[in-house]
Amino acid sequence: MTQIDDAQDAFSGTREVDPRYALNEAKLAAWMADNVEGFTPPLAIRQFKGGQSNPTYELTTPTRAYVLRRKPPGTLLPSAHAVDREFTVISALHAQGYPVAKPYALCTDEDVIGSMFYVMDKVDGRVLWDLKLPGMEPGERRAIYDAQVDALAALHRFDPAAIGLGDYGKPGNYFERQVGRWTKQYRASEIDPIAAMDRLIEFLPATLPPEGPVGIVHGDFRLDNMILAPDRAQVRAVLDWELSTLGDPMADFSYLLIAWVIPASQRNGLAGADIEALGIPSVAETVERYARQTGRAAPENLDWLFAYNLFRLAAICQGIAGRVRDGTAASAHARTMAAQVPLLSEGALSFAKRAGA
């Protein structure tokens, strides 16, 4: 079995609920009866294998299936696991017809299951884990990649204030605040010193790019955070909005583009693959399509943006490592994610050097 197969097996589907994250079924069913339109008991609960950050559950009833996302129990890093923010953003986007799961209700009463949570519709379709899309024809691959960038461009075309999200994030200094946030999260979870991370923590805040226009930033926009229709290149739902905020959309777009520079052996990238033969658009084609749909100029500082995004990924993985240490990690795959911190930080540093570090 390949590394990609291992990852897909680790993340796909459901399993019995981890005892650490067990729910009070009676209290949950009573809450859903009062708050979720159309809910019909009895309720069956399983836990999704994926989701290192917020434990996620499949709730099945005789008439409908739902998904529950909860804040994990225990001591957490400041500002992390904000499921209430997820609920806010998908509620606003769903009202605009953007492809997200239909949200039903948010529960802030920790007495129900032990932490804040929300319930949304379960969307059927495909989650594609291997970016090379094995078994498909070149035309199918291109259509899926085009649909992915189209969904991101559509998100970035929204005026946040016009759809009720004008106060969803702080205005201005987006990259400065993000570098500061992930530096704090990394330091709070640091176990062993990593020289590359120390270099990046000095370099990034000293070389911040100019501010771009403010938009809705997803924060983790990638192919395996989408549900596609079973039979065509249609994005039915964009998932995992925990890191979303208002900021510079170029952070999202450059995060999407790092797939082309990361080797397949590290976080399932495309570097080294014959993307022309596969039918996967090039970086230049992807940039052109995004720019055409958003009216935004192509990024001029991709090396800095790649360094920033890989640094941020390393900090996220270090946070997972800290939660493995503290016994609160929500995925059996968390240790593998944590082990990627040195590789990601070295990759980030290599782009930082190209950007002038």
N, C-alpha and C positions, 0 to 999 in steps of 0.2 A: 504494500500500500504506500502511495506517495505521500509527501508532506501535505499536499493539497487535499488528498483524500482523507488524511487524518484530521485536517482542520474541518472539512465538510462534515465528517462523521461526528466530530466534537460539538459542532454548532447546530447541525440540522436536527429538526424534529423535537420531540418531547421525551420526558422521562418522568419517573416517579418524583414527587416533590422532595427536595433535600430537607431532611428533618430540621436543619438550621433555619429554613425559610418556610416552615409549615404555616398554613393559614387556619384560622378558626372558621371552618366551613359553615357552621350554623350562623355565626355573626355575619359572615360575608353574604350568605344567601338572604338573610333578613335585610341587610343594607341594600342589596341589589333589588329586592322586591319593592323597596321604597323609592329607589333612585334611578333605576335603569328601565327605561321604557321597553315594554314587551318581554321582560324577564319572566321565564316560566321554569320553576324547579321541576325535578331535582338538579343539583349542580355537581358536575364531575370536574376535578382539578388535576392538571398535570403541569409540570414546569418545563419551559423551553430550555434546551441545552445551551443555547447562546446567551449573550447578555452578561458580560463580565461585571458590568457596573450596576444596573438596576435589575433585580430578579424579575423575570417575566413569566407569566403563567397563561396556559390555555384553559379557559372556562367553557365547558360544554354543557348545554342544556338540551332538552328534547326538541327544541325549535330553532336554536341559534348557537353559534360559537362566538365567544368573546376573548379578548386579550386583556390581562391585568398587568400593569407595570407598577412596581412599588419601590419605595425608598428602602434600601437594605437596613436591617436593624443594627444597632451598635454604634460605636463612636466613628464619625465620618469626618472627612476633610471639609473645611468651610466651603460653601457654595456648590458642593458636589451633590449629585443625585437629585436634582431639582425636578421631580416629576410634576410638580404644579406648573412649572414653566413649560414643560412638554405639553401639558394639557392646554395651556393658554394658546400656544402657537398653533397646535393642530386644530383647535377649535376655530381660530381666525381663518386659517388656510382652507379648512373644509368648507366654510361658509362661502369662500370664493371659488369653489370648484377645483382647487388644487388637489392632486392625488395624495391624500393621506387617509388613514383609517378614520371612520366616523367615531368621534368621541362621544361617550355617553355621560359620564359623571366623574367628578373628582371628590375624593374623601380625604379630608384633613384631620379626621378624628382617629387618632392612633389607637384608640381602644378597640376598633373593629378587627384589624389584623396585626396590629403592633407597629405600624408605620403608615405614613401617607401613601395613597395609591390612586390610580385612575383606571377606568374601564373603557375600552374602545372595541369597535367591531373587529372581528378576525377577517382579514382579507385573504382570499384564496389566490394562488398563483405560484410563480417560480421565484426562488431566491438563487441567484447564480454566484457561486463562490470562486470558481476558477476564471480569472480574467481572460484567459486564452479561449474560453468557451469551447471546450473540446466537443466533437461530434456535430458541430454546426457547419453550415456552408458559409463561405466568406460574406455573402450578401446578408445572411442572418446576423452575423457578428456586427457588421457595419450598422445595420438597422438598430441593434440594441445599443451600441455606443452612441449613435445619433440620438436615440430616445433619452439616454442618460444625460447628455449635455443639454438637450432641449428642456428637460425637467429642471435642471439647475438654472438655465437662463430664464425660464418662466418664474422661478422663485425670486430671482434677482430683479425682475421687472416690477415687482410689487412696490408700491409706495407704502412703507410701514404705517404711517399715520392714517392713510386712507382706509386701511382695513383693521383699524383698532389696535395696532401694535406700535404706536408712536412712542410709548414709554417702556418698550420691551427691553431696552438696553440703554446704557449711558451714551450720550453723544460725544463724538470726537476721541482722538488718541487711541484708536482701536488697537493697533499693533502694540503700542506701548503698554496698554493695560493687559493685553493677552500675554505678552512676554513676561510681565510681572506676575500675572496669575499663575502661569505654568512653572515659573521659577519657584514661587512659594509652594506650589503643590509638589514639585520635585523635591525641594528641601525637606518638606514635611514627611516625605516617604523615603528619603535617602537611607540606604543601608550601607553600601560601600562607596567610597569616592570614585567618581568617573571623570577623568581629566578632560575628556571631550566636552562633557556637560558644563564643567567649570569654564572652559574657554568660550562656549556658546553663551553662557550667562553674562559674560563680559562683553562679547561682540554684538549680540543682537540689539540690546537697548541703545548702544552707541551708534547704530547705523540704520535707524528706523526709516522706512520709505515714506514718501509723501502720502498724506491722507487721501483716500478716494471717496467717492460718493457713498452715503450710508444706505444700506439695504438690509434685508433679512439674511443672516448667515446661518446655515444649517450646522456647521461645525464638524460634521463627520460624513460628508456627502461622497458615497462610493457605491459601486455596483451592488455589493452584498448588503447594503442597507436599503434595498428597494425590493418590492414585490412586483414582478412582471406578469402580464397575462400568460396563461399556459401555452398559447398558440401563436402569439405575435409579439412584436416589439412595442408593447404599450406598458408604460409605468402605471401600475394600479395604486401603489402606495409607496411613499418615501417614509422610512422608519427612523427611529432613534434620534429624537430631537433634543436630547438632554443638553447638548453643548450649544444649542442655538441661541442667538442673541442678535442685536443690531450691530452692524460694523461694516467693514470694507468687504464687499463681495469677492474681491480678488483673493482673499484668504481662502474662501471656499473653492474657487476655480483652480488656484494653484495646488490646493490639496488634492483635487481630482487628478491633476496632471502628474503628481508624483508617482502614480502607478506606472508611467512610462519610463521612469528612471530607477525604480527599485527592482532588483533582480527577483526572479520567481522564487528563489530560495529564501528571500527575506520578505515576509508579509505579502507573498503572492503578487509580485510585480510583473511588468512586461519587458523589462530590459533584457536583451539577448534573444527575444522571440522575433521571428520573422513576421512582423505585423502586417506587412504588405501582402504576403501570401495568405495570412489568416483573414484578411479583409478588415482589419482593425484600423480605424483612421489614425494618422500620425498626429503628433503634438501640434504641428502647424495647421493641419486640417481642423483639429478640434478647437484651436484658438480662433481660427477664422469663423467657424460656425457659431461659437459663443459670441464673438464680437459682433457678428452680423445680427444676431437676435437680440442683443442687449444694447447695441449702440455704443459699447465701451471699447476703448482702444486696447490693443494687445498689451500684455504686461511687458515692461521693459527691464524688470529686476527679478527674473525668475530664479536666479541663483540664490538671492537673499530669501525669496519666498519659499524655495525648496528647503533651505537651511532652517527657516522658521518652522515649517510644517513637520519636518523630521524631528526637530527638537521638541515640538509639542507632542508628537507621537511618543517620543522617548519618555517625556514627563508623564503622559497618560499611563504608559506601561509600567513606569516606576511606581505610580499610584497603585496599580494592580499588585505590584510586588509588595508594597507596604501592606495591602489588604491581605495578601497571602500570609505575610508575617504575622498580622494581627488576627488571622482566622476569620475574616469577613468577606473574602473573595467569593463571588457568586457563580463561578464557572470552574469546572474541572480543568479547563484549558488555560486557566489564569497563569499557572507556573510557566507555561511555554511563552505566553505573552510577556511576562516579566523578564524572561531571559533575553528578550530582544533589545533591551535598553542599550547595552554597549554597541550593538550593530547599528541601531538607529542613530545613536549619538555620533558615531564615527562618520556615518553617511552625511549627517547634518553638518559636521565640521568640514567635510570635503567641499560641500557647496559654499559654506561660509568663506573658505579660503579663496574659492573662485570669485566670490563677491567682494573680496578685499581684506579678509581677516588676516 
